[in-house]
Each structure stands twice: as structure tokens, then as C-alpha cells.
Amino acid sequence: MDFYFRKYYRSLCYFALEIVGVEETSEDVVQHVFTRIISTGVAFESEDHFRSYIYNAVRNASLSALSSSRRNSHDDLESSADIPSDNGDSDCAIIRAEMIRMIREAIDTLPPRYKSVFMLAYVEGLKNDEIAERLGISVNTVKVIRQRAKQRMREMLKDIYPMLFLLIKYIDSAT
């Protein structure tokens, strides 16, 4: 179970966050679901079985937490209309969470220097000269490492690479 926790925790928190809207609550929900699984001793036939079960459990627990928090806020009538319906939104959230998990796993397999440059460039949005200054390397070295890191990421994510553009486009349109 420890393996599954380490592998899925962040993506499940992201998934729960899309439902409950509060980071702390999403983490509590995911931890509660894992605790419940461990205490009941549920066995899974495969990782696919686990993934299906855990996303459903986190979705249900997130909806319960959302409903409970709204009940406690005394805005029952107004807020009950705000509870997300399951019209495919949770499926999209699961797909996004899984893609993010796969991207994070790919980033984690990069060599340390590649990972540093990649994170600074694509997560923090720094320019090559800013990265070079921060890491104490030349701009040309940054360019080479950045290109090699991108190529490795492309190779590791080749199965989902075309869908990444749809994810990015979806995230951009939602903000």
C-alpha cells in the first residue's frame, strides 16, 4: 500500500482539490481514504483495480466532505446547487490527475541537472539567462540541457504526448 500511496497521493490530492476547492481538505480526504483502505484490509487484483477503486473512493469522500462543509456553513439552500454533478466532470478530472501524475513521474526520472533546468524553465517560467545565473552555468549549457530534457520527456511521455496539448489548452481556457 505504501507504493500506491507514494505513487498516487499527489494526483489524488489534485483530483480531490478540484471537487472540494480547499487544499487542506483535499489532503485530509485522500489520507482518510488510504487509512480506511488499510484498516479494512481491502485487497486489489491489480493496479488498474486499485486505481479505479481509489478514484471512486476519493470522489465520493470529496463530495461528502463538500456536502458536510456546506451543511456546517448554514448555506444549505444556496450551496447545495453548487455541489458538482457527476456529468463527466469527474472523469475529466481523473484524466487530468493521471496525466499530471505521469508527468511528475517522468520529471522525477530525469537526471538531477536536467530536472533542475526543466523545472526552472517550465514550472517556474524562468528564461535561459535567469536559469544560467541561478545555477551558475552558461546560457549555452542551459539551452543544451533544456533541449535534452525536453527530448527525454517527449520519449517518456510518447503515449500521452498528443493529449498533453489538449490538457494545456483545457487548463488555459478554464483560467
N, C-alpha and C positions, 0 to 999 in steps of 0.2 A: 504494500500500500504506500510505503514511503516513496517508491519510484513514481507511482502515479501522482502523488501529492506534488513532488518536485516538478514533474513534467507538466501538469495541468493547472496548478494553483493560480498562476498569473492570468492565464486565459480565462479561467472560470471567474476570477475576480472581475475581469473586464466585462465578461458576459453578464454577471450579476449587477455590475455598475450601470449597465445600460437599462436595467429594469428598475433598480431602486434609486439610482441617481446620487447616492452618497457612498463615497469610497470606503469609509469605515464600516458601514452596514454591509456592503458587498463582501468585504473580507470576513466579517462575522458570519455571514450566511455560508460562505464556502467552507470555513473552518467547522461550522456546525454540521454541515452535510458530511464532511470527511469523518468527523467524530462519530456521527451516527452510523456510518458505514462500518467503521472499525468496531464500535461497540456491539453492533448486531452480527458481525462476522459474515456479512454477505460475501459470497464467492462469485467470481466472474469467469466466464468461459474463455474470454479473450479480451484484448484491449478494446476492440470495437464494441463489445458488450458493455465494458466499463464506461467507455466514452458516452455511449447512448444513455446509459443509466445516470451518470453523473450530471450531464447537461440537463436532463429532465428533472432530476432532484434539485439542482441549483435553481432552475427556472421556477419550480413550484415553491421552494423555500423563499426565493426572492419575492415572488408575488405575495406570499403570506406575510413576509416582513413589511412589504409595501402597504398591504391592506391593514396590518396591525398598526403601523406608524400613522397611517391616515386616520384610523379609528381613534387613536390616542390624541390626535390633534384637534378633535371635535369639529372637523370639517367634513363629516361623513357624506352629506348630500352633495357637496360641491366636488370633493376629491374622488368620490367613487367613480365618477365619469373619467377621471384621469388615469385609472388603472389600465395598463396596456392590455389590449385584447390579443389573443394568440391567432392573428390572421397572417402568419408567415413572418412577422417581425422577429420572433424568437429564432426562427430558422436562419434568417439573415444574420442575426447577432451571433449565433453559433458558428456560422461560416466565417464571419469576421474574426471571432475569437480564435478559432482554429488556425486561420491564416496568420494571425499575429503570433500565435504560439510557434508555428513553423518558422516564421521569420526570425523570431528570437532564438530558436534553437540553431538556426543557420548562422546567425551572428555569433553565437557563443562558440561555434566550432572554428571561427576564423583565428588565425594566429594573433597573438596579443597586439602587435603593432598594426596589423590590418584592422583589427576590431576597433582600436583607438581612433584611427583615421576615419573609418567608416562611421562610427558613432558621432564623432565631431562634425563630419560633413553632412550626414543625412538625418541625424536625430537633432543635433544642436544647431544645424544650419550654418556652420562657420564656413568662411571662404578659405581657399588654399593657403593664402598668406597668413591668415589667423591661425590655422591649424599648424603651419610650419613654426610660427612663433611660439605657440603653446607647447609643442612637442620638442622644440629645439632642433628641428631638421630643416633641410632646404625645401623650397617650394616644389622643385622638380621631384624630389623624393616623395612628397605628399601626392603629387599628381600620379606617379607610378604606382604607389601603394593603393591609392584610391581606385585607380583603374583595375588593378589586380583584385582588390577586394570586391569590386562590383562584378567582375567576371566570375569569381568563386561563388558569390551569392547567386548569380544567374544560373550557374551549373547546379548548385544545391537545390535551388527552387524551380528548376526547369518544368516540373509538373504543374506548378501553380503560377508560374511567371505571367502568363497572359491574364489570369484573373486578378493579379495584383493591380493592374491598371484600372480595372473595374472597381476594386476596393478603394483605391486612391480617389477615383472620380466620385464615388459614392460619398466618401468622407468629406471631400471638398464641397459637394452640393449640399450636404447636411449642415455645414457650418456657415 
